[in-house]
Amino acid sequence: MGRGIRAMLQQPSAALWLSYVQLLDSALPIGGFSHSFGLETLVQEGIIRRPAQLKQYIETMLSQSWAPIDALAVKAVYVYSPDEQWDSLWRADQMQHVQRAAAETREGVVKMGRRLYQLARSIYPQLMWEPLQTALQERRCRGTHPLIHGWVSRQLQVPLDMAAEGYLYACTMTCINSGLRLMSIGQTEGQRLLAELTPAIAQAWREARHLDPLEDGFGCTPQADIAMMRHEALYSRLFMS
């Protein structure tokens, strides 16, 4: 283990916690503000109009997509990295990547992951970046957002449950921020909605935590998937996806 990593591990837990909180900042420059992942389509078509409908949409995405697909990629880092089962980790990254039906969404999640990778490397050059760096260069790993989130979280000594729930929190916050730009929702209402969804975040992870990253991942959000596919054909768009 390198001196830089040992120094990181010897930092007070508060410092590690604050380093992790930085990854959850909605202003993190990884492109999340550019992607609505189908929400823009649903708003334009009048399917989602009110905060209560947005809440229901997020609850569905948490339990039927973000937790059983994305959060399992976070878990895969914690399952396969300790024993250096790198091929299994890269395969888990690929598995959750292809489970996203819409091309725009697949590309968006990869773009966010690559930006997070570049940002985290510049902020924490002392962390271990191999063999992830080589796998990305050789295209054996997609480098999706949840996988990179899991990689950085584990390097910062964040427990699995906290890393998975943190990722789901970031997804929820990104979706609410998209809603603020698309709907008649104020900042206060958005924060209230985020607070109300906190139990749903924890529940979604509890239901997905036991799943195997390679065998059990699933997604069941057909309306959202269709909305993601139709997004690129909208007459006007605020978001890339």
C-alpha positions in Angstrom: 0.0 0.0 0.0 1.4 3.4 -1.0 2.3 6.2 1.5 -0.5 8.4 0.0 -3.1 5.7 0.7 -1.8 5.1 4.2 -2.0 8.8 4.9 -5.6 8.9 3.7 -6.6 6.0 5.9 -5.0 7.7 8.9 -7.1 10.8 8.5 -9.9 11.4 11.1 -13.2 9.8 10.2 -14.8 13.3 10.0 -12.4 14.3 7.2 -13.2 11.1 5.2 -17.0 11.8 5.7 -16.6 15.3 4.5 -14.7 14.1 1.5 -17.5 11.8 0.6 -20.2 14.5 1.1 -18.4 16.4 -1.7 -19.3 13.6 -4.1 -23.0 14.1 -3.3 -23.1 17.8 -4.0 -25.6 18.7 -6.7 -23.2 21.2 -8.0 -20.5 18.6 -8.7 -19.3 19.3 -12.3 -20.0 15.8 -13.8 -22.9 16.8 -16.0 -25.8 15.7 -13.9 -27.6 19.0 -14.5 -27.6 18.2 -18.3 -29.6 15.0 -18.0 -33.3 14.4 -17.0 -33.2 10.7 -18.0 -36.7 10.8 -19.5 -38.4 13.2 -17.0 -38.5 16.0 -19.6 -40.6 13.8 -21.9 -43.0 12.9 -19.1 -43.4 16.5 -18.1 -43.9 17.7 -21.7 -46.6 15.0 -22.3 -48.4 16.1 -19.2 -47.9 12.8 -17.4 -46.1 14.4 -14.5 -47.4 17.8 -13.5 -47.5 18.1 -9.7 -44.9 17.5 -6.9 -46.9 14.4 -5.8 -46.5 12.8 -9.2 -42.8 13.6 -9.3 -42.5 12.0 -5.9 -44.3 8.8 -7.1 -42.0 8.7 -10.2 -38.9 9.0 -8.0 -40.1 6.3 -5.6 -40.7 4.0 -8.6 -37.2 4.7 -10.0 -35.6 4.1 -6.7 -37.2 0.7 -6.1 -37.4 -0.6 -9.7 -34.2 0.9 -11.4 -31.7 2.9 -9.4 -31.4 0.5 -6.5 -31.6 -2.9 -8.3 -29.4 -1.8 -11.2 -27.2 1.2 -10.3 -26.7 0.6 -6.6 -25.6 -3.0 -7.4 -22.7 -1.6 -9.4 -21.7 0.3 -6.3 -22.0 -2.9 -4.3 -19.9 -4.8 -7.0 -16.9 -2.6 -6.1 -17.1 -3.7 -2.5 -17.7 -7.3 -3.4 -15.0 -7.9 -6.0 -12.3 -5.4 -5.2 -11.0 -7.0 -2.0 -10.0 -10.2 -3.7 -9.0 -8.4 -6.9 -11.7 -10.1 -9.0 -11.4 -7.4 -11.6 -13.0 -9.3 -14.5 -16.1 -9.9 -12.4 -16.2 -6.2 -11.5 -15.9 -5.1 -15.2 -18.6 -7.6 -16.1 -20.9 -6.2 -13.4 -20.3 -2.7 -14.9 -21.2 -4.0 -18.3 -24.3 -5.9 -17.0 -25.9 -2.9 -15.4 -24.9 -0.7 -18.4 -26.8 -2.9 -21.0 -29.9 -3.1 -18.7 -30.6 0.5 -19.5 -33.0 0.4 -22.5 -32.5 3.9 -23.9 -29.3 4.7 -25.8 -29.4 8.4 -24.5 -29.5 7.1 -20.9 -26.7 4.6 -21.4 -24.5 7.3 -22.9 -25.5 9.8 -20.2 -24.5 7.5 -17.4 -21.2 6.7 -19.0 -20.4 10.4 -19.6 -21.2 11.2 -15.9 -19.0 8.3 -14.8 -16.0 9.4 -16.9 -16.3 13.0 -15.7 -16.5 11.8 -12.1 -13.4 9.7 -12.7 -11.4 12.6 -14.1 -12.6 14.9 -11.3 -11.8 12.5 -8.5 -8.4 11.7 -10.0 -7.5 15.4 -9.9 -8.8 15.9 -6.4 -7.4 12.6 -4.9 -4.3 11.7 -6.9 -3.1 9.7 -3.9 -5.8 7.1 -4.1 -5.4 3.8 -5.9 -6.5 4.1 -9.5 -5.2 0.9 -10.9 -6.4 -1.4 -12.4 -9.4 0.8 -13.1 -7.3 3.2 -15.2 -5.9 0.4 -17.4 -9.3 -1.2 -17.8 -10.8 2.1 -19.0 -8.0 2.7 -21.4 -8.3 -0.8 -22.8 -12.1 -0.5 -22.9 -12.6 -3.5 -20.7 -14.7 -1.3 -18.4 -17.4 1.2 -19.3 -16.7 3.4 -16.3 -20.4 4.2 -15.6 -21.4 6.7 -12.9 -22.3 4.1 -10.2 -19.2 2.1 -10.7 -16.9 5.1 -10.4 -18.9 6.3 -7.4 -18.4 3.0 -5.7 -14.7 3.0 -6.6 -14.1 6.4 -5.1 -16.3 5.7 -2.1 -14.4 2.6 -1.2 -11.1 4.4 -1.5 -12.4 7.0 0.9 -13.3 4.1 3.4 -17.0 4.8 3.1 -19.1 1.8 4.2 -21.1 0.0 1.5 -24.5 1.0 2.9 -23.5 4.6 3.1 -22.0 4.5 -0.4 -25.1 2.9 -1.9 -27.6 5.2 -0.1 -25.4 8.2 -1.0 -25.6 7.3 -4.7 -29.4 6.9 -4.5 -29.6 10.2 -2.7 -27.6 11.8 -5.5 -30.0 10.3 -8.1 -33.0 11.6 -6.2 -31.5 15.1 -5.8 -30.6 15.2 -9.5 -34.2 14.3 -10.5 -35.7 16.9 -8.2 -33.4 19.5 -9.6 -34.6 18.6 -13.1 -38.1 18.9 -11.9 -37.4 22.4 -10.6 -36.4 23.5 -14.1 -39.2 21.7 -15.8 -42.2 22.2 -13.5 -43.8 24.9 -11.3 -42.0 23.8 -8.2 -40.1 26.2 -5.9 -36.9 25.5 -4.0 -38.7 25.1 -0.7 -41.1 22.5 -2.2 -38.1 20.7 -3.7 -36.3 20.5 -0.4 -39.5 19.2 1.3 -39.8 16.6 -1.4 -36.2 15.5 -0.9 -36.8 15.1 2.9 -40.0 13.1 2.3 -38.1 10.8 0.0 -35.3 10.0 2.4 -37.1 6.9 3.9 -37.8 5.7 0.3 -34.0 5.8 -0.4 -33.2 3.7 2.6 -36.1 1.3 1.9 -35.0 0.8 -1.8 -31.5 -0.1 -0.7 -32.7 -2.5 2.0 -34.7 -4.3 -0.7 -31.8 -4.5 -3.1 -28.9 -5.0 -0.7 -29.0 -8.8 -0.7 -29.0 -9.1 -4.5 -26.0 -10.4 -6.4 -24.5 -7.8 -8.7 -24.0 -10.3 -11.6 -27.1 -12.5 -11.2 -29.9 -10.5 -9.7 -30.0 -7.0 -11.1 -33.3 -6.0 -12.7 -35.2 -3.0 -13.9 -39.0 -2.6 -14.3 -39.8 0.9 -15.4 -41.4 0.5 -18.9 -43.1 3.9 -19.0 -39.9 5.7 -17.9 -37.8 3.6 -20.4 -40.1 4.6 -23.3 -40.0 8.3 -22.2 -36.1 8.1 -22.3 -36.3 6.6 -25.8 -38.7 9.3 -27.0 -36.7 12.2 -25.5 -34.4 12.6 -28.5 -37.4 13.3 -30.7 -38.9 16.1 -28.6 -39.5 19.3 -30.5 -37.7 21.3 -27.9 -35.4 20.1 -25.1 -33.6 21.6 -22.1 -31.7 18.4 -21.3 -29.4 16.1 -23.2 -31.3 13.0 -22.1 
